Amino acid sequence: MRIFLRDLYTCQRKGCGKIEGDMSVLVCDHIRPHRGNETLFWDESNLRMRCKACHDSNKQREKQQSLATCGVWH
Ligand SMILES: [Zn+2]
């Protein structure tokens, strides 16, 4: 993956900047959701490097947000 090299194996999240030599805990994250759009999916300007910890915590937050906007559970 070229993104790994471009971002020098460094987490792009502000305040993290962790350099991760282990590819298995590096995640390529889409800045804008690609929603199956191949152009967006492969657009390098739409990709950033995240360490797994940041990626997971981000996902968690999205989940909480969607729960909040979904309203009441029946
Ligand atoms: Zn990170």
N, CA, C, O and the ligand as a Tripos MOL2 file, in Angstrom:
@<TRIPOS>MOLECULE
protein
  297   295    75     0     0
PROTEIN
NO_CHARGES

@<TRIPOS>ATOM
      1 N           0.8260   -1.2160    0.0000 N.3       1 MET1
      2 CA          0.0000    0.0000    0.0000 C.3       1 MET1
      3 C           0.8630    1.2710    0.0000 C.2       1 MET1
      4 O           1.6960    1.4710    0.8840 O.2       1 MET1
      5 N           0.6470    2.1150   -1.0030 N.am      2 ARG2
      6 CA          1.4600    3.3300   -1.1090 C.3       2 ARG2
      7 C           1.1970    4.2860    0.0500 C.2       2 ARG2
      8 O           2.0770    5.0530    0.4420 O.2       2 ARG2
      9 N          -0.0080    4.2380    0.5930 N.am      3 ILE3
     10 CA         -0.3520    5.1540    1.6740 C.3       3 ILE3
     11 C           0.5520    4.9280    2.8930 C.2       3 ILE3
     12 O           0.9350    5.8710    3.5850 O.2       3 ILE3
     13 N           0.8750    3.6790    3.1300 N.am      4 PHE4
     14 CA          1.7480    3.3650    4.2590 C.3       4 PHE4
     15 C           3.0790    4.0950    4.1110 C.2       4 PHE4
     16 O           3.6060    4.6670    5.0660 O.2       4 PHE4
     17 N           3.6080    4.0600    2.8900 N.am      5 LEU5
     18 CA          4.8880    4.7220    2.6410 C.3       5 LEU5
     19 C           4.7390    6.2390    2.6750 C.2       5 LEU5
     20 O           5.5680    6.9440    3.2500 O.2       5 LEU5
     21 N           3.6710    6.7280    2.0510 N.am      6 ARG6
     22 CA          3.4650    8.1770    2.0060 C.3       6 ARG6
     23 C           3.3790    8.7630    3.4030 C.2       6 ARG6
     24 O           3.9780    9.7980    3.6950 O.2       6 ARG6
     25 N           2.6290    8.0900    4.2600 N.am      7 ASP7
     26 CA          2.4440    8.6100    5.6060 C.3       7 ASP7
     27 C           3.5070    8.0880    6.5740 C.2       7 ASP7
     28 O           3.4290    8.3150    7.7820 O.2       7 ASP7
     29 N           4.4990    7.3870    6.0250 N.am      8 LEU8
     30 CA          5.6660    6.9380    6.8050 C.3       8 LEU8
     31 C           5.2710    6.1600    8.0510 C.2       8 LEU8
     32 O           5.8570    6.3280    9.1210 O.2       8 LEU8
     33 N           4.2720    5.3100    7.8920 N.am      9 TYR9
     34 CA          3.8570    4.4220    8.9840 C.3       9 TYR9
     35 C           3.5010    5.2080   10.2470 C.2       9 TYR9
     36 O           3.6390    4.7200   11.3690 O.2       9 TYR9
     37 N           3.0460    6.4230   10.0270 N.am     10 THR10
     38 CA          2.7380    7.2810   11.1660 C.3      10 THR10
     39 C           1.2450    7.5490   11.2370 C.2      10 THR10
     40 O           0.6160    7.8680   10.2280 O.2      10 THR10
     41 N           0.6910    7.4220   12.4030 N.am     11 CYS11
     42 CA         -0.7160    7.7250   12.6070 C.3      11 CYS11
     43 C          -0.9580    9.2020   12.3360 C.2      11 CYS11
     44 O          -0.2580   10.0590   12.8750 O.2      11 CYS11
     45 N          -1.9580    9.5060   11.4920 N.am     12 GLN12
     46 CA         -2.2060   10.8790   11.0540 C.3      12 GLN12
     47 C          -3.1570   11.6260   11.9700 C.2      12 GLN12
     48 O          -3.4900   12.7800   11.7020 O.2      12 GLN12
     49 N          -3.5920   11.0000   13.0280 N.am     13 ARG13
     50 CA         -4.5090   11.6920   13.9240 C.3      13 ARG13
     51 C          -3.7490   12.7270   14.7330 C.2      13 ARG13
     52 O          -2.6720   12.4540   15.2630 O.2      13 ARG13
     53 N          -4.3250   13.9210   14.8190 N.am     14 LYS14
     54 CA         -3.7150   14.9860   15.6200 C.3      14 LYS14
     55 C          -3.6170   14.5180   17.0620 C.2      14 LYS14
     56 O          -4.5680   13.9680   17.6170 O.2      14 LYS14
     57 N          -2.4520   14.7440   17.6610 N.am     15 GLY15
     58 CA         -2.2880   14.3710   19.0500 C.3      15 GLY15
     59 C          -1.8360   12.9500   19.2460 C.2      15 GLY15
     60 O          -1.5200   12.5490   20.3660 O.2      15 GLY15
     61 N          -1.7990   12.1690   18.1670 N.am     16 CYS16
     62 CA         -1.2880   10.8020   18.2960 C.3      16 CYS16
     63 C           0.0920   10.7370   17.6520 C.2      16 CYS16
     64 O           1.1060   10.7280   18.3490 O.2      16 CYS16
     65 N           0.1310   10.6900   16.3050 N.am     17 GLY17
     66 CA          1.3950   10.7020   15.5880 C.3      17 GLY17
     67 C           2.2760    9.5170   15.8680 C.2      17 GLY17
     68 O           3.4940    9.5800   15.7020 O.2      17 GLY17
     69 N           1.6670    8.4450   16.2880 N.am     18 LYS18
     70 CA          2.4020    7.2450   16.6350 C.3      18 LYS18
     71 C           3.0250    6.6120   15.3890 C.2      18 LYS18
     72 O           2.3600    6.4350   14.3680 O.2      18 LYS18
     73 N           4.2940    6.2790   15.4900 N.am     19 ILE19
     74 CA          4.9450    5.5730   14.3800 C.3      19 ILE19
     75 C           4.8550    4.0820   14.6550 C.2      19 ILE19
     76 O           5.3290    3.5770   15.6730 O.2      19 ILE19
     77 N           4.2370    3.4090   13.7220 N.am     20 GLU20
     78 CA          3.9300    1.9980   13.9430 C.3      20 GLU20
     79 C           4.6460    1.1450   12.9070 C.2      20 GLU20
     80 O           4.3200    1.2040   11.7210 O.2      20 GLU20
     81 N           5.6090    0.3620   13.3410 N.am     21 GLY21
     82 CA          6.3520   -0.4760   12.4160 C.3      21 GLY21
     83 C           5.6060   -1.7520   12.0650 C.2      21 GLY21
     84 O           5.9320   -2.4270   11.0890 O.2      21 GLY21
     85 N           4.6300   -2.0670   12.8500 N.am     22 ASP22
     86 CA          3.8870   -3.3100   12.6510 C.3      22 ASP22
     87 C           2.6930   -3.0590   11.7380 C.2      22 ASP22
     88 O           1.7160   -2.4250   12.1380 O.2      22 ASP22
     89 N           2.7790   -3.5570   10.5170 N.am     23 MET23
     90 CA          1.7310   -3.3170    9.5140 C.3      23 MET23
     91 C           0.3580   -3.8190    9.9670 C.2      23 MET23
     92 O          -0.6770   -3.3120    9.5350 O.2      23 MET23
     93 N           0.3720   -4.8240   10.8420 N.am     24 SER24
     94 CA         -0.9050   -5.4400   11.2030 C.3      24 SER24
     95 C          -1.7410   -4.5240   12.0950 C.2      24 SER24
     96 O          -2.9420   -4.7450   12.2480 O.2      24 SER24
     97 N          -1.1190   -3.4950   12.6870 N.am     25 VAL25
     98 CA         -1.9140   -2.5860   13.5120 C.3      25 VAL25
     99 C          -2.0410   -1.2090   12.8620 C.2      25 VAL25
    100 O          -2.4240   -0.2340   13.5090 O.2      25 VAL25
    101 N          -1.7080   -1.1470   11.5580 N.am     26 LEU26
    102 CA         -1.9270    0.0970   10.8200 C.3      26 LEU26
    103 C          -3.1900   -0.0360    9.9850 C.2      26 LEU26
    104 O          -3.4380   -1.0770    9.3760 O.2      26 LEU26
    105 N          -3.9730    1.0140    9.9640 N.am     27 VAL27
    106 CA         -5.2380    0.9690    9.2440 C.3      27 VAL27
    107 C          -5.2960    2.1410    8.2820 C.2      27 VAL27
    108 O          -4.9570    3.2680    8.6450 O.2      27 VAL27
    109 N          -5.7270    1.8780    7.0550 N.am     28 CYS28
    110 CA         -5.9860    2.9520    6.1030 C.3      28 CYS28
    111 C          -7.4240    3.4060    6.2880 C.2      28 CYS28
    112 O          -8.3670    2.6260    6.1520 O.2      28 CYS28
    113 N          -7.5650    4.6570    6.5950 N.am     29 ASP29
    114 CA         -8.8810    5.1700    6.9190 C.3      29 ASP29
    115 C          -9.3530    6.1030    5.8050 C.2      29 ASP29
    116 O          -8.5570    6.8760    5.2730 O.2      29 ASP29
    117 N         -10.6220    6.0430    5.4500 N.am     30 HIS30
    118 CA        -11.1690    6.9540    4.4550 C.3      30 HIS30
    119 C         -11.6780    8.2090    5.1410 C.2      30 HIS30
    120 O         -12.4680    8.1420    6.0830 O.2      30 HIS30
    121 N         -11.2150    9.3530    4.6590 N.am     31 ILE31
    122 CA        -11.6350   10.6220    5.2520 C.3      31 ILE31
    123 C         -13.1120   10.8530    4.9560 C.2      31 ILE31
    124 O         -13.9100   11.1560    5.8430 O.2      31 ILE31
    125 N         -13.4490   10.6980    3.6700 N.am     32 ARG32
    126 CA        -14.8710   10.7360    3.3040 C.3      32 ARG32
    127 C         -15.3270    9.3070    3.0800 C.2      32 ARG32
    128 O         -14.6280    8.5420    2.4150 O.2      32 ARG32
    129 N         -16.4560    8.9310    3.6030 N.am     33 PRO33
    130 CA        -16.9260    7.5530    3.4150 C.3      33 PRO33
    131 C         -17.0790    7.2420    1.9320 C.2      33 PRO33
    132 O         -17.6910    8.0170    1.1970 O.2      33 PRO33
    133 N         -16.5290    6.1130    1.4830 N.am     34 HIS34
    134 CA        -16.5470    5.8280    0.0520 C.3      34 HIS34
    135 C         -17.8970    5.2630   -0.4030 C.2      34 HIS34
    136 O         -18.2880    5.4170   -1.5600 O.2      34 HIS34
    137 N         -18.5930    4.6140    0.5170 N.am     35 ARG35
    138 CA        -19.9150    4.0520    0.2160 C.3      35 ARG35
    139 C         -19.9260    3.2870   -1.1110 C.2      35 ARG35
    140 O         -20.8520    3.4230   -1.9120 O.2      35 ARG35
    141 N         -18.8900    2.4890   -1.3270 N.am     36 GLY36
    142 CA        -18.8420    1.6580   -2.5170 C.3      36 GLY36
    143 C         -18.3470    2.3730   -3.7620 C.2      36 GLY36
    144 O         -18.2220    1.7550   -4.8200 O.2      36 GLY36
    145 N         -18.0620    3.6660   -3.6530 N.am     37 ASN37
    146 CA        -17.5580    4.4420   -4.7780 C.3      37 ASN37
    147 C         -16.0650    4.1540   -4.9660 C.2      37 ASN37
    148 O         -15.2490    4.5010   -4.1120 O.2      37 ASN37
    149 N         -15.7120    3.5130   -6.0980 N.am     38 GLU38
    150 CA        -14.3310    3.0760   -6.2940 C.3      38 GLU38
    151 C         -13.3600    4.2390   -6.4070 C.2      38 GLU38
    152 O         -12.2290    4.1520   -5.9270 O.2      38 GLU38
    153 N         -13.7860    5.3240   -7.0330 N.am     39 THR39
    154 CA        -12.9120    6.4850   -7.1710 C.3      39 THR39
    155 C         -12.5200    7.0260   -5.8020 C.2      39 THR39
    156 O         -11.3510    7.3080   -5.5370 O.2      39 THR39
    157 N         -13.5120    7.1630   -4.9490 N.am     40 LEU40
    158 CA        -13.2400    7.6350   -3.5920 C.3      40 LEU40
    159 C         -12.4170    6.6150   -2.8180 C.2      40 LEU40
    160 O         -11.5340    6.9720   -2.0370 O.2      40 LEU40
    161 N         -12.7190    5.3490   -3.0440 N.am     41 PHE41
    162 CA        -12.0540    4.2860   -2.3140 C.3      41 PHE41
    163 C         -10.5510    4.3030   -2.5530 C.2      41 PHE41
    164 O          -9.7720    4.1110   -1.6200 O.2      41 PHE41
    165 N         -10.1360    4.5330   -3.8090 N.am     42 TRP42
    166 CA         -8.7200    4.4840   -4.1580 C.3      42 TRP42
    167 C          -8.0630    5.8570   -4.1940 C.2      42 TRP42
    168 O          -6.8590    5.9500   -4.4300 O.2      42 TRP42
    169 N          -8.8140    6.9120   -3.9680 N.am     43 ASP43
    170 CA         -8.2550    8.2610   -4.0080 C.3      43 ASP43
    171 C          -7.3080    8.4660   -2.8260 C.2      43 ASP43
    172 O          -7.7280    8.4460   -1.6690 O.2      43 ASP43
    173 N          -6.0180    8.6640   -3.1370 N.am     44 GLU44
    174 CA         -5.0290    8.7520   -2.0610 C.3      44 GLU44
    175 C          -5.2330    9.9770   -1.1790 C.2      44 GLU44
    176 O          -4.8750    9.9680   -0.0010 O.2      44 GLU44
    177 N          -5.8120   11.0340   -1.7540 N.am     45 SER45
    178 CA         -6.0370   12.2230   -0.9380 C.3      45 SER45
    179 C          -7.1960   11.9950    0.0230 C.2      45 SER45
    180 O          -7.4290   12.7910    0.9330 O.2      45 SER45
    181 N          -7.9100   10.9100   -0.1880 N.am     46 ASN46
    182 CA         -9.0230   10.5860    0.6970 C.3      46 ASN46
    183 C          -8.6280    9.5280    1.7320 C.2      46 ASN46
    184 O          -9.4600    9.0530    2.5040 O.2      46 ASN46
    185 N          -7.3450    9.1740    1.7290 N.am     47 LEU47
    186 CA         -6.8880    8.1350    2.6510 C.3      47 LEU47
    187 C          -5.8980    8.7060    3.6570 C.2      47 LEU47
    188 O          -5.0980    9.5820    3.3300 O.2      47 LEU47
    189 N          -5.9600    8.2130    4.8510 N.am     48 ARG48
    190 CA         -4.9640    8.6000    5.8420 C.3      48 ARG48
    191 C          -4.6640    7.3940    6.7160 C.2      48 ARG48
    192 O          -5.4500    6.4570    6.8580 O.2      48 ARG48
    193 N          -3.5010    7.4820    7.2770 N.am     49 MET49
    194 CA         -3.0060    6.3800    8.0820 C.3      49 MET49
    195 C          -3.4620    6.5480    9.5260 C.2      49 MET49
    196 O          -3.3900    7.6330   10.1030 O.2      49 MET49
    197 N          -3.9210    5.4680   10.0760 N.am     50 ARG50
    198 CA         -4.3030    5.4800   11.4880 C.3      50 ARG50
    199 C          -3.6930    4.2660   12.1760 C.2      50 ARG50
    200 O          -3.5770    3.2000   11.5710 O.2      50 ARG50
    201 N          -3.3060    4.4240   13.4330 N.am     51 CYS51
    202 CA         -2.9650    3.2310   14.1760 C.3      51 CYS51
    203 C          -4.2940    2.6020   14.6150 C.2      51 CYS51
    204 O          -5.3300    3.2650   14.6400 O.2      51 CYS51
    205 N          -4.2430    1.3450   14.9500 N.am     52 LYS52
    206 CA         -5.4830    0.6270   15.1950 C.3      52 LYS52
    207 C          -6.2590    1.2240   16.3800 C.2      52 LYS52
    208 O          -7.4890    1.2860   16.3710 O.2      52 LYS52
    209 N          -5.5100    1.6560   17.3890 N.am     53 ALA53
    210 CA         -6.1550    2.2180   18.5810 C.3      53 ALA53
    211 C          -7.0110    3.4250   18.2170 C.2      53 ALA53
    212 O          -8.1510    3.5450   18.6650 O.2      53 ALA53
    213 N          -6.4430    4.3320   17.3860 N.am     54 CYS54
    214 CA         -7.1930    5.5250   16.9780 C.3      54 CYS54
    215 C          -8.3710    5.1380   16.0980 C.2      54 CYS54
    216 O          -9.4710    5.6720   16.2410 O.2      54 CYS54
    217 N          -8.1290    4.2050   15.1900 N.am     55 HIS55
    218 CA         -9.1800    3.7870   14.2750 C.3      55 HIS55
    219 C         -10.3620    3.2070   15.0530 C.2      55 HIS55
    220 O         -11.5160    3.5330   14.7730 O.2      55 HIS55
    221 N         -10.0740    2.3600   16.0140 N.am     56 ASP56
    222 CA        -11.1310    1.7240   16.7820 C.3      56 ASP56
    223 C         -11.8960    2.7230   17.6360 C.2      56 ASP56
    224 O         -13.1200    2.6440   17.7400 O.2      56 ASP56
    225 N         -11.1840    3.6620   18.2460 N.am     57 SER57
    226 CA        -11.8750    4.6290   19.1050 C.3      57 SER57
    227 C         -12.7350    5.5500   18.2670 C.2      57 SER57
    228 O         -13.7870    6.0060   18.7130 O.2      57 SER57
    229 N         -12.2820    5.8270   17.0340 N.am     58 ASN58
    230 CA        -13.0590    6.6490   16.1190 C.3      58 ASN58
    231 C         -14.3470    5.9350   15.7280 C.2      58 ASN58
    232 O         -15.4260    6.5280   15.7210 O.2      58 ASN58
    233 N         -14.2170    4.6680   15.4090 N.am     59 LYS59
    234 CA        -15.3830    3.8670   15.0470 C.3      59 LYS59
    235 C         -16.3970    3.8340   16.1920 C.2      59 LYS59
    236 O         -17.6080    3.9300   15.9880 O.2      59 LYS59
    237 N         -15.8630    3.6980   17.3830 N.am     60 GLN60
    238 CA        -16.7140    3.6500   18.5600 C.3      60 GLN60
    239 C         -17.5310    4.9360   18.6810 C.2      60 GLN60
    240 O         -18.7230    4.9110   18.9890 O.2      60 GLN60
    241 N         -16.8510    6.0660   18.4300 N.am     61 ARG61
    242 CA        -17.5220    7.3510   18.5600 C.3      61 ARG61
    243 C         -18.6290    7.4700   17.5230 C.2      61 ARG61
    244 O         -19.7250    7.9430   17.8220 O.2      61 ARG61
    245 N         -18.3310    7.0330   16.2960 N.am     62 GLU62
    246 CA        -19.3460    7.0900   15.2480 C.3      62 GLU62
    247 C         -20.5780    6.2900   15.6430 C.2      62 GLU62
    248 O         -21.7140    6.7010   15.4100 O.2      62 GLU62
    249 N         -20.3220    5.1490   16.2400 N.am     63 LYS63
    250 CA        -21.3940    4.2750   16.6640 C.3      63 LYS63
    251 C         -22.2670    4.9890   17.6940 C.2      63 LYS63
    252 O         -23.4950    4.9640   17.6200 O.2      63 LYS63
    253 N         -21.5940    5.6290   18.6610 N.am     64 GLN64
    254 CA        -22.3360    6.3310   19.7000 C.3      64 GLN64
    255 C         -23.1540    7.4640   19.1090 C.2      64 GLN64
    256 O         -24.2940    7.7060   19.5060 O.2      64 GLN64
    257 N         -22.5380    8.1650   18.1360 N.am     65 GLN65
    258 CA        -23.2620    9.2520   17.4940 C.3      65 GLN65
    259 C         -24.4990    8.7370   16.7770 C.2      65 GLN65
    260 O         -25.5750    9.3270   16.8710 O.2      65 GLN65
    261 N         -24.3390    7.6380   16.0630 N.am     66 SER66
    262 CA        -25.4850    7.1330   15.3140 C.3      66 SER66
    263 C         -26.5640    6.6300   16.2730 C.2      66 SER66
    264 O         -27.7590    6.7290   15.9950 O.2      66 SER66
    265 N         -26.1220    6.0960   17.3900 N.am     67 LEU67
    266 CA        -27.0990    5.6760   18.3930 C.3      67 LEU67
    267 C         -27.8520    6.8950   18.9110 C.2      67 LEU67
    268 O         -29.0680    6.8560   19.0980 O.2      67 LEU67
    269 N         -27.1120    7.9760   19.1390 N.am     68 ALA68
    270 CA        -27.7310    9.1860   19.6590 C.3      68 ALA68
    271 C         -28.7310    9.7650   18.6710 C.2      68 ALA68
    272 O         -29.7980   10.2400   19.0610 O.2      68 ALA68
    273 N         -28.3730    9.7230   17.3690 N.am     69 THR69
    274 CA        -29.2710   10.3050   16.3800 C.3      69 THR69
    275 C         -30.4110    9.3640   16.0160 C.2      69 THR69
    276 O         -31.4320    9.7910   15.4780 O.2      69 THR69
    277 N         -30.2310    8.0940   16.3120 N.am     70 CYS70
    278 CA        -31.2840    7.1360   15.9920 C.3      70 CYS70
    279 C         -32.4590    7.2820   16.9520 C.2      70 CYS70
    280 O         -33.5900    6.9120   16.6370 O.2      70 CYS70
    281 N         -32.1660    7.8270   18.1270 N.am     71 GLY71
    282 CA        -33.2340    8.0320   19.0810 C.3      71 GLY71
    283 C         -33.4960    6.8000   19.9180 C.2      71 GLY71
    284 O         -32.5680    6.0840   20.2940 O.2      71 GLY71
    285 N         -34.7280    6.5620   20.2000 N.am     72 VAL72
    286 CA        -35.1180    5.5550   21.1650 C.3      72 VAL72
    287 C         -35.1020    4.1540   20.5600 C.2      72 VAL72
    288 O         -35.5030    3.9540   19.4130 O.2      72 VAL72
    289 N         -34.6460    3.2160   21.3290 N.am     73 TRP73
    290 CA        -34.6690    1.8260   20.9080 C.3      73 TRP73
    291 C         -35.9810    1.1780   21.3350 C.2      73 TRP73
    292 O         -36.4400    1.3650   22.4620 O.2      73 TRP73
    293 N         -36.5690    0.4260   20.4380 N.am     74 HIS74
    294 CA        -37.8040   -0.2370   20.7780 C.3      74 HIS74
    295 C         -37.5920   -1.7240   21.0040 C.2      74 HIS74
    296 O         -38.5440   -2.4450   21.3030 O.2      74 HIS74
    297 ZN         -2.9940    6.8340   16.5320 Zn       75 ZN75
@<TRIPOS>BOND
     1     1     2 1
     2     2     3 1
     3     3     4 2
     4     3     5 am
     5     5     6 1
     6     6     7 1
     7     7     8 2
     8     7     9 am
     9     9    10 1
    10    10    11 1
    11    11    12 2
    12    11    13 am
    13    13    14 1
    14    14    15 1
    15    15    16 2
    16    15    17 am
    17    17    18 1
    18    18    19 1
    19    19    20 2
    20    19    21 am
    21    21    22 1
    22    22    23 1
    23    23    24 2
    24    23    25 am
    25    25    26 1
    26    26    27 1
    27    27    28 2
    28    27    29 am
    29    29    30 1
    30    30    31 1
    31    31    32 2
    32    31    33 am
    33    33    34 1
    34    34    35 1
    35    35    36 2
    36    35    37 am
    37    37    38 1
    38    38    39 1
    39    39    40 2
    40    39    41 am
    41    41    42 1
    42    42    43 1
    43    43    44 2
    44    43    45 am
    45    45    46 1
    46    46    47 1
    47    47    48 2
    48    47    49 am
    49    49    50 1
    50    50    51 1
    51    51    52 2
    52    51    53 am
    53    53    54 1
    54    54    55 1
    55    55    56 2
    56    55    57 am
    57    57    58 1
    58    58    59 1
    59    59    60 2
    60    59    61 am
    61    61    62 1
    62    62    63 1
    63    63    64 2
    64    63    65 am
    65    65    66 1
    66    66    67 1
    67    67    68 2
    68    67    69 am
    69    69    70 1
    70    70    71 1
    71    71    72 2
    72    71    73 am
    73    73    74 1
    74    74    75 1
    75    75    76 2
    76    75    77 am
    77    77    78 1
    78    78    79 1
    79    79    80 2
    80    79    81 am
    81    81    82 1
    82    82    83 1
    83    83    84 2
    84    83    85 am
    85    85    86 1
    86    86    87 1
    87    87    88 2
    88    87    89 am
    89    89    90 1
    90    90    91 1
    91    91    92 2
    92    91    93 am
    93    93    94 1
    94    94    95 1
    95    95    96 2
    96    95    97 am
    97    97    98 1
    98    98    99 1
    99    99   100 2
   100    99   101 am
   101   101   102 1
   102   102   103 1
   103   103   104 2
   104   103   105 am
   105   105   106 1
   106   106   107 1
   107   107   108 2
   108   107   109 am
   109   109   110 1
   110   110   111 1
   111   111   112 2
   112   111   113 am
   113   113   114 1
   114   114   115 1
   115   115   116 2
   116   115   117 am
   117   117   118 1
   118   118   119 1
   119   119   120 2
   120   119   121 am
   121   121   122 1
   122   122   123 1
   123   123   124 2
   124   123   125 am
   125   125   126 1
   126   126   127 1
   127   127   128 2
   128   127   129 am
   129   129   130 1
   130   130   131 1
   131   131   132 2
   132   131   133 am
   133   133   134 1
   134   134   135 1
   135   135   136 2
   136   135   137 am
   137   137   138 1
   138   138   139 1
   139   139   140 2
   140   139   141 am
   141   141   142 1
   142   142   143 1
   143   143   144 2
   144   143   145 am
   145   145   146 1
   146   146   147 1
   147   147   148 2
   148   147   149 am
   149   149   150 1
   150   150   151 1
   151   151   152 2
   152   151   153 am
   153   153   154 1
   154   154   155 1
   155   155   156 2
   156   155   157 am
   157   157   158 1
   158   158   159 1
   159   159   160 2
   160   159   161 am
   161   161   162 1
   162   162   163 1
   163   163   164 2
   164   163   165 am
   165   165   166 1
   166   166   167 1
   167   167   168 2
   168   167   169 am
   169   169   170 1
   170   170   171 1
   171   171   172 2
   172   171   173 am
   173   173   174 1
   174   174   175 1
   175   175   176 2
   176   175   177 am
   177   177   178 1
   178   178   179 1
   179   179   180 2
   180   179   181 am
   181   181   182 1
   182   182   183 1
   183   183   184 2
   184   183   185 am
   185   185   186 1
   186   186   187 1
   187   187   188 2
   188   187   189 am
   189   189   190 1
   190   190   191 1
   191   191   192 2
   192   191   193 am
   193   193   194 1
   194   194   195 1
   195   195   196 2
   196   195   197 am
   197   197   198 1
   198   198   199 1
   199   199   200 2
   200   199   201 am
   201   201   202 1
   202   202   203 1
   203   203   204 2
   204   203   205 am
   205   205   206 1
   206   206   207 1
   207   207   208 2
   208   207   209 am
   209   209   210 1
   210   210   211 1
   211   211   212 2
   212   211   213 am
   213   213   214 1
   214   214   215 1
   215   215   216 2
   216   215   217 am
   217   217   218 1
   218   218   219 1
   219   219   220 2
   220   219   221 am
   221   221   222 1
   222   222   223 1
   223   223   224 2
   224   223   225 am
   225   225   226 1
   226   226   227 1
   227   227   228 2
   228   227   229 am
   229   229   230 1
   230   230   231 1
   231   231   232 2
   232   231   233 am
   233   233   234 1
   234   234   235 1
   235   235   236 2
   236   235   237 am
   237   237   238 1
   238   238   239 1
   239   239   240 2
   240   239   241 am
   241   241   242 1
   242   242   243 1
   243   243   244 2
   244   243   245 am
   245   245   246 1
   246   246   247 1
   247   247   248 2
   248   247   249 am
   249   249   250 1
   250   250   251 1
   251   251   252 2
   252   251   253 am
   253   253   254 1
   254   254   255 1
   255   255   256 2
   256   255   257 am
   257   257   258 1
   258   258   259 1
   259   259   260 2
   260   259   261 am
   261   261   262 1
   262   262   263 1
   263   263   264 2
   264   263   265 am
   265   265   266 1
   266   266   267 1
   267   267   268 2
   268   267   269 am
   269   269   270 1
   270   270   271 1
   271   271   272 2
   272   271   273 am
   273   273   274 1
   274   274   275 1
   275   275   276 2
   276   275   277 am
   277   277   278 1
   278   278   279 1
   279   279   280 2
   280   279   281 am
   281   281   282 1
   282   282   283 1
   283   283   284 2
   284   283   285 am
   285   285   286 1
   286   286   287 1
   287   287   288 2
   288   287   289 am
   289   289   290 1
   290   290   291 1
   291   291   292 2
   292   291   293 am
   293   293   294 1
   294   294   295 1
   295   295   296 2
@<TRIPOS>SUBSTRUCTURE
     1 MET1         2 RESIDUE 1 A MET
     2 ARG2         6 RESIDUE 1 A ARG
     3 ILE3        10 RESIDUE 1 A ILE
     4 PHE4        14 RESIDUE 1 A PHE
     5 LEU5        18 RESIDUE 1 A LEU
     6 ARG6        22 RESIDUE 1 A ARG
     7 ASP7        26 RESIDUE 1 A ASP
     8 LEU8        30 RESIDUE 1 A LEU
     9 TYR9        34 RESIDUE 1 A TYR
    10 THR10       38 RESIDUE 1 A THR
    11 CYS11       42 RESIDUE 1 A CYS
    12 GLN12       46 RESIDUE 1 A GLN
    13 ARG13       50 RESIDUE 1 A ARG
    14 LYS14       54 RESIDUE 1 A LYS
    15 GLY15       58 RESIDUE 1 A GLY
    16 CYS16       62 RESIDUE 1 A CYS
    17 GLY17       66 RESIDUE 1 A GLY
    18 LYS18       70 RESIDUE 1 A LYS
    19 ILE19       74 RESIDUE 1 A ILE
    20 GLU20       78 RESIDUE 1 A GLU
    21 GLY21       82 RESIDUE 1 A GLY
    22 ASP22       86 RESIDUE 1 A ASP
    23 MET23       90 RESIDUE 1 A MET
    24 SER24       94 RESIDUE 1 A SER
    25 VAL25       98 RESIDUE 1 A VAL
    26 LEU26      102 RESIDUE 1 A LEU
    27 VAL27      106 RESIDUE 1 A VAL
    28 CYS28      110 RESIDUE 1 A CYS
    29 ASP29      114 RESIDUE 1 A ASP
    30 HIS30      118 RESIDUE 1 A HIS
    31 ILE31      122 RESIDUE 1 A ILE
    32 ARG32      126 RESIDUE 1 A ARG
    33 PRO33      130 RESIDUE 1 A PRO
    34 HIS34      134 RESIDUE 1 A HIS
    35 ARG35      138 RESIDUE 1 A ARG
    36 GLY36      142 RESIDUE 1 A GLY
    37 ASN37      146 RESIDUE 1 A ASN
    38 GLU38      150 RESIDUE 1 A GLU
    39 THR39      154 RESIDUE 1 A THR
    40 LEU40      158 RESIDUE 1 A LEU
    41 PHE41      162 RESIDUE 1 A PHE
    42 TRP42      166 RESIDUE 1 A TRP
    43 ASP43      170 RESIDUE 1 A ASP
    44 GLU44      174 RESIDUE 1 A GLU
    45 SER45      178 RESIDUE 1 A SER
    46 ASN46      182 RESIDUE 1 A ASN
    47 LEU47      186 RESIDUE 1 A LEU
    48 ARG48      190 RESIDUE 1 A ARG
    49 MET49      194 RESIDUE 1 A MET
    50 ARG50      198 RESIDUE 1 A ARG
    51 CYS51      202 RESIDUE 1 A CYS
    52 LYS52      206 RESIDUE 1 A LYS
    53 ALA53      210 RESIDUE 1 A ALA
    54 CYS54      214 RESIDUE 1 A CYS
    55 HIS55      218 RESIDUE 1 A HIS
    56 ASP56      222 RESIDUE 1 A ASP
    57 SER57      226 RESIDUE 1 A SER
    58 ASN58      230 RESIDUE 1 A ASN
    59 LYS59      234 RESIDUE 1 A LYS
    60 GLN60      238 RESIDUE 1 A GLN
    61 ARG61      242 RESIDUE 1 A ARG
    62 GLU62      246 RESIDUE 1 A GLU
    63 LYS63      250 RESIDUE 1 A LYS
    64 GLN64      254 RESIDUE 1 A GLN
    65 GLN65      258 RESIDUE 1 A GLN
    66 SER66      262 RESIDUE 1 A SER
    67 LEU67      266 RESIDUE 1 A LEU
    68 ALA68      270 RESIDUE 1 A ALA
    69 THR69      274 RESIDUE 1 A THR
    70 CYS70      278 RESIDUE 1 A CYS
    71 GLY71      282 RESIDUE 1 A GLY
    72 VAL72      286 RESIDUE 1 A VAL
    73 TRP73      290 RESIDUE 1 A TRP
    74 HIS74      294 RESIDUE 1 A HIS
    75 ZN75       297 GROUP 0 **** ****
